[in-house]
Each structure stands twice: as structure tokens, then as C-alpha cells.
Amino acid sequence: MPSKKALVRRPAPRLAEGLVTHIEREGVDFDRAVEQWEAYAEALRTHGWETIEVDSAEDCPDSVFVEDTVVMYRNVALIARSGAESRRGETPGVEEAVASLGCSVNWVWEPGTLDGGDVLKVGDTVYVGRGGRTNAAGVQQVRAAFEPLGARVVAVPVAKVLHLKSAVTALPDGTVVGHVPNMDAPSLFPRLLPVPEESGAHVVLLGGDKLLMAASAPKTAELFADLGYEPVLVDIGEFEKLEGCVTCLSVRLRELYA
């Protein structure tokens, strides 16, 4: 029976020092961030996900954004190598966690760089954002790891936002949702639904018709509800100050077997 597991990682004390690239720095309320993180993890559990807490990375301010450390395809975990050198210390704890779950572990090697937030899976199509954190060699290594497993890897230019998934994610039926002003190449996605809010471009598929999304996108939530989905809203405002979104706060493992 497939089991739904999600890796999460508690915010590090130095969270407020996290990197910002495309937005102005704002003050981060750490206590509020911890409350928001706990509510996020609880939302996952409420909707049938077992949360697995990865060991804290105290000296890595961005380590709460655990999605960037690994990309999953089927039972294979590709350990990332961030284009931001300061984030490379985040991976050992995640590698240990996925190995303990029985995943086959591969790595991105120098000169390749890859952040998990640059990878969007839609069925067997794997879109990889080529931008500030992921380079051409990283894209090639994603191809090498996943194409033998049946994936079709599509490279997507990313210049306007931090990661590909800062601009687009996908609905359960495979329709890509995106905030078009943040997209560099909308034509690469055969089925695209534009959304009215920047943070509306980010959804986590909880199962069935339920979509986990940020409370900061009420118009997009209304749009999705009109399409027959059930938005589950969480406040992640402190993480949005660091270019974070609902996808980057967990790694969802759907194809492991209990």
C-alpha cells in the first residue's frame, strides 16, 4: 500500500539571515515563523501525510526550505548541490533521512548545481529550471538520473524569480498554474492556467481534490474552488519574506511503499 510521507525541517535559529535574491529584505519574526511551520506540518498530517522531521541544521539559515536539498523520482533520491554555496551544508541530514526510508540515493556532482525548487514533476515530465541556482550541468545530471526510469526532462529558463516553482506548480490533472509576469517561457507548458496572485502559483497536492496553498492568495483560492478543488490555506508569511512558498517547506514522497 503506498504511504504518503513528507520530510520537513524545523526552522533554524538563524532563519532571519536567509538569502533573498529577487525581493527586498524584511525583518523575520522567528517565533511567528515557528508557529507557522508547526501549523503547516499539522495541515499535512491532517490530510493523511506522515511527517518525518529531518535533523535540524542549526547553522544553515535556509534549511527550513528542505525541498531544495533533494529531488525524488519514483524511489530515487537525487541529492542536490545548491548554486548557493552557503546552502550546501543542508544536504547530509536529508541524505540520511531518505536513505533510511529505503530510497536509492544519487548525487549531483561538481560542476553541476541544482536546487530542488527548480524541479516540477507533472506525470513523467520533469521540468527543470535553469537559472541562478541550477546550471546546465545540473540539468544534464537530472536527465542522467531520471530518464532511464522513464522521465522526460524539459529545461526551462528561469530569470525573473528564484526557482522554477516560484513561478509555476501543477494541479492534480496536470494543468500547470503560474503567475505569468514571473514566467520566462510560458509556451513550454502545454496546459497553463494563469493565476492572479504571485503566491497563487504554488500548490501542494494533498490528495484527491485538496490543494495546500498560501493564505496570501485568496483570489486564486477562489478560482481553484470554482474549478472544483478544495483549497487548504496556511499562513506562511514569515517564509514568504525569504522567497519561500508552500512547496519548499516539505519534500513529498508519494511512491514509497509501507
Backbone torsions as a table, in degrees:
resi	resn	phi	psi	omega
1	MET	NA	122.2	178.4
2	PRO	-60.7	141.5	177.5
3	SER	-118.6	143.3	-179.7
4	LYS	-95.8	114.6	178.8
5	LYS	-121.5	146.6	178.4
6	ALA	-133.7	124.3	173.0
7	LEU	-80.3	133.2	175.4
8	VAL	-133.5	160.8	179.6
9	ARG	-142.6	127.1	-176.9
10	ARG	-61.3	142.9	178.3
11	PRO	-57.4	138.3	176.3
12	ALA	-79.0	151.5	-179.8
13	PRO	-56.1	-27.0	-178.3
14	ARG	-91.7	20.3	-176.5
15	LEU	-47.5	-42.7	-175.4
16	ALA	-62.2	-15.8	178.9
17	GLU	-88.9	4.0	-177.8
18	GLY	-56.6	155.3	-176.8
19	LEU	-68.6	141.7	167.5
20	VAL	-129.5	136.2	-172.2
21	THR	-120.2	-45.1	-172.7
22	HIS	-112.2	3.1	-179.5
23	ILE	-133.2	165.1	176.2
24	GLU	-76.0	142.3	178.7
25	ARG	-69.3	136.4	173.7
26	GLU	-124.3	157.9	176.1
27	GLY	-67.5	140.3	-180.0
28	VAL	-111.0	129.2	176.9
29	ASP	-88.2	105.2	-173.0
30	PHE	-63.2	-44.9	-178.9
31	ASP	-61.1	-40.7	177.8
32	ARG	-66.2	-38.4	178.3
33	ALA	-61.5	-41.6	178.7
34	VAL	-62.9	-41.6	177.3
35	GLU	-61.2	-43.8	-179.7
36	GLN	-65.4	-39.7	178.6
37	TRP	-63.4	-43.0	-179.7
38	GLU	-64.3	-37.9	178.3
39	ALA	-68.5	-36.5	176.8
40	TYR	-62.0	-49.5	-179.8
41	ALA	-62.5	-37.7	178.6
42	GLU	-66.0	-36.7	177.4
43	ALA	-61.9	-40.2	176.4
44	LEU	-61.3	-47.8	-178.1
45	ARG	-63.4	-39.6	-179.7
46	THR	-59.1	-30.1	-176.8
47	HIS	-105.2	28.9	166.8
48	GLY	92.1	12.1	-180.0
49	TRP	-100.5	135.2	171.3
50	GLU	-86.3	120.9	179.0
51	THR	-91.1	134.1	178.9
52	ILE	-117.1	115.7	-175.0
53	GLU	-86.8	116.1	177.4
54	VAL	-72.6	144.8	179.0
55	ASP	-52.4	138.8	-178.8
56	SER	-61.9	147.8	173.6
57	ALA	-115.9	84.5	-168.3
58	GLU	-57.9	-35.1	-175.2
59	ASP	-93.3	8.5	-178.6
60	CYS	-113.9	100.2	-174.0
61	PRO	-56.7	-33.8	-175.3
62	ASP	-92.1	8.0	-169.0
63	SER	-66.5	-19.0	176.0
64	VAL	-61.2	-25.6	-179.9
65	PHE	-83.1	66.8	-168.1
66	VAL	-65.7	-24.4	-179.0
67	GLU	-58.4	-29.2	-175.4
68	ASP	-70.6	-12.9	-172.2
69	THR	-88.6	-16.8	-173.5
70	VAL	-156.0	147.8	173.5
71	VAL	-120.3	128.5	179.4
72	MET	-102.7	137.2	168.7
73	TYR	-142.4	119.6	-170.3
74	ARG	53.3	-125.1	-177.7
75	ASN	-101.4	14.8	-177.5
76	VAL	-103.1	130.1	176.5
77	ALA	-106.3	119.6	175.9
78	LEU	-100.2	108.6	-178.4
79	ILE	-74.2	125.1	-172.5
80	ALA	-77.4	167.2	174.5
81	ARG	-137.6	98.6	-168.7
82	SER	-63.6	145.0	171.7
83	GLY	-68.8	-15.2	173.1
84	ALA	-95.6	106.8	-172.7
85	GLU	-57.1	-31.9	-177.9
86	SER	-66.1	-13.5	-177.5
87	ARG	-98.0	-1.6	-173.2
88	ARG	-71.8	-17.6	177.0
89	GLY	-76.0	-1.8	-178.4
90	GLU	-81.6	-15.7	-168.3
91	THR	-81.0	-31.1	-173.5
92	PRO	-57.2	-43.3	-179.6
93	GLY	-63.9	-35.7	179.3
94	VAL	-71.4	-41.7	177.4
95	GLU	-57.3	-43.3	178.7
96	GLU	-62.3	-41.3	-177.6
97	ALA	-65.8	-45.7	-177.5
98	VAL	-71.1	-34.5	177.2
99	ALA	-63.6	-38.8	-179.6
100	SER	-67.2	-19.9	177.9
101	LEU	-88.7	0.3	177.0
102	GLY	90.8	12.3	179.3
103	CYS	-74.7	149.8	169.0
104	SER	-80.2	128.5	-171.8
105	VAL	-108.7	125.8	171.2
106	ASN	-119.3	168.8	-177.3
107	TRP	-134.2	149.8	167.9
108	VAL	-86.3	128.6	-175.8
109	TRP	-109.9	153.2	173.5
110	GLU	-54.8	136.6	9.9
111	PRO	-89.8	9.9	-178.5
112	GLY	-69.3	142.3	169.1
113	THR	-129.0	145.8	-178.0
114	LEU	-157.0	132.3	167.0
115	ASP	-109.6	136.7	179.9
116	GLY	-59.2	-27.1	178.4
117	GLY	-66.6	-10.7	177.5
118	ASP	-90.6	4.3	-175.2
119	VAL	-117.6	120.9	177.5
120	LEU	-118.7	121.6	178.9
121	LYS	-101.7	127.1	175.2
122	VAL	-127.8	99.6	-171.2
123	GLY	62.6	-128.3	178.4
124	ASP	-95.3	6.7	173.6
125	THR	-90.6	128.5	179.6
126	VAL	-115.5	107.4	176.8
127	TYR	-86.4	132.0	-180.0
128	VAL	-123.5	119.4	178.7
129	GLY	-75.2	127.9	176.5
130	ARG	-103.6	105.7	-174.9
131	GLY	-154.5	-140.6	-174.1
132	GLY	-68.1	-28.4	-176.0
133	ARG	-106.3	-18.3	-177.0
134	THR	-124.8	125.4	-177.4
135	ASN	-104.5	178.1	-176.3
136	ALA	-60.8	-38.8	178.7
137	ALA	-65.1	-34.6	176.0
138	GLY	-64.3	-42.4	177.0
139	VAL	-60.2	-43.5	180.0
140	GLN	-61.4	-36.7	-178.7
141	GLN	-73.6	-30.1	172.0
142	VAL	-63.3	-44.0	177.4
143	ARG	-58.2	-46.9	-177.1
144	ALA	-62.7	-35.0	-177.4
145	ALA	-78.3	-39.2	-167.4
146	PHE	-108.2	-25.5	-179.1
147	GLU	-62.6	-35.9	176.1
148	PRO	-63.4	-17.6	179.3
149	LEU	-92.0	1.1	178.0
150	GLY	106.2	4.3	180.0
151	ALA	-79.3	152.2	169.8
152	ARG	-112.9	115.4	-173.8
153	VAL	-98.2	126.4	-179.0
154	VAL	-120.3	120.7	177.9
155	ALA	-82.5	138.7	-177.1
156	VAL	-129.3	126.4	176.9
157	PRO	-68.3	137.9	179.3
158	VAL	-133.0	114.3	178.6
159	ALA	-131.5	-23.1	-171.8
160	LYS	-88.3	-18.9	-176.9
161	VAL	-136.6	173.4	-175.9
162	LEU	-66.0	-51.1	-175.8
163	HIS	-130.3	161.4	174.1
164	LEU	-54.6	-43.6	-177.2
165	LYS	-79.4	2.7	165.2
166	SER	-74.7	-19.7	-175.0
167	ALA	-111.0	-32.1	-174.8
168	VAL	-144.7	145.7	163.3
169	THR	-137.5	-161.6	-176.2
170	ALA	-142.7	148.7	176.4
171	LEU	-82.6	167.7	-178.3
172	PRO	-57.2	-28.9	-178.9
173	ASP	-85.9	5.8	178.0
174	GLY	92.6	-5.5	175.7
175	THR	-66.8	127.9	177.1
176	VAL	-81.5	134.7	176.4
177	VAL	-112.2	135.1	-176.7
178	GLY	-153.9	154.0	172.9
179	HIS	-93.9	104.3	-167.2
180	VAL	-55.8	-38.5	178.8
181	PRO	-59.3	-19.9	179.7
182	ASN	-95.2	0.4	-174.4
183	MET	-100.9	136.6	178.8
184	ASP	-89.1	-27.6	-175.1
185	ALA	-146.0	69.0	-178.9
186	PRO	-56.9	-29.1	-174.8
187	SER	-68.3	-13.4	179.7
188	LEU	-74.0	-12.3	-177.7
189	PHE	-106.4	114.5	-173.5
190	PRO	-64.4	-32.4	177.2
191	ARG	-125.3	107.2	-175.4
192	LEU	-123.9	127.9	173.9
193	LEU	-109.5	109.3	177.1
194	PRO	-67.9	141.5	177.1
195	VAL	-118.1	152.7	-170.9
196	PRO	-79.5	-16.2	-175.1
197	GLU	-123.4	145.5	-178.8
198	GLU	-56.6	-47.7	-177.5
199	SER	-77.5	-6.0	175.2
200	GLY	-75.9	-10.9	-179.1
201	ALA	-78.2	-2.3	-172.9
202	HIS	-115.2	116.4	174.4
203	VAL	-133.0	145.2	169.9
204	VAL	-109.3	128.1	-178.9
205	LEU	-81.0	110.6	-176.6
206	LEU	-84.1	-18.7	-175.3
207	GLY	124.9	144.4	-177.1
208	GLY	62.0	-131.4	-178.4
209	ASP	-102.7	15.4	-175.3
210	LYS	-92.2	132.1	-178.6
211	LEU	-122.9	119.1	173.3
212	LEU	-81.1	128.1	-178.4
213	MET	-152.5	166.8	-174.8
214	ALA	-75.3	140.7	177.3
215	ALA	-64.3	-14.6	-178.6
216	SER	-79.3	5.5	-179.5
217	ALA	-126.3	62.0	-176.0
218	PRO	-66.1	-34.6	179.9
219	LYS	-67.2	-39.5	178.4
220	THR	-68.6	-38.3	176.9
221	ALA	-59.5	-40.4	178.2
222	GLU	-64.7	-40.4	177.3
223	LEU	-60.5	-46.9	-179.2
224	PHE	-64.9	-39.0	178.2
225	ALA	-62.2	-39.0	178.2
226	ASP	-64.2	-24.6	179.4
227	LEU	-89.5	2.7	176.1
228	GLY	98.1	6.4	177.5
229	TYR	-92.2	164.2	177.8
230	GLU	-115.7	99.5	179.0
231	PRO	-69.7	136.6	173.5
232	VAL	-114.8	109.3	-169.9
233	LEU	-94.7	135.4	174.6
234	VAL	-129.7	144.4	177.2
235	ASP	-87.3	115.1	177.5
236	ILE	-124.6	33.9	-172.9
237	GLY	-56.5	-36.6	-179.6
238	GLU	-68.2	-31.9	179.2
239	PHE	-79.2	-29.3	176.1
240	GLU	-64.0	-26.4	176.1
241	LYS	-66.0	-16.5	179.9
242	LEU	-113.2	25.1	179.8
243	GLU	65.2	24.2	178.0
244	GLY	-90.5	161.0	176.7
245	CYS	-147.3	-179.9	-173.6
246	VAL	-63.1	-30.2	-177.3
247	THR	-71.1	-36.0	-170.3
248	CYS	-79.7	-5.9	-179.0
249	LEU	-88.9	3.1	176.6
250	SER	-156.9	161.3	170.2
251	VAL	-116.4	115.8	-177.3
252	ARG	-91.3	126.6	179.6
253	LEU	-114.2	103.7	-173.7
254	ARG	-99.4	-18.9	-168.5
255	GLU	-109.8	14.9	173.8
256	LEU	-82.3	152.9	-179.6
257	TYR	-113.7	132.2	-178.8
258	ALA	-76.2	NA	NA
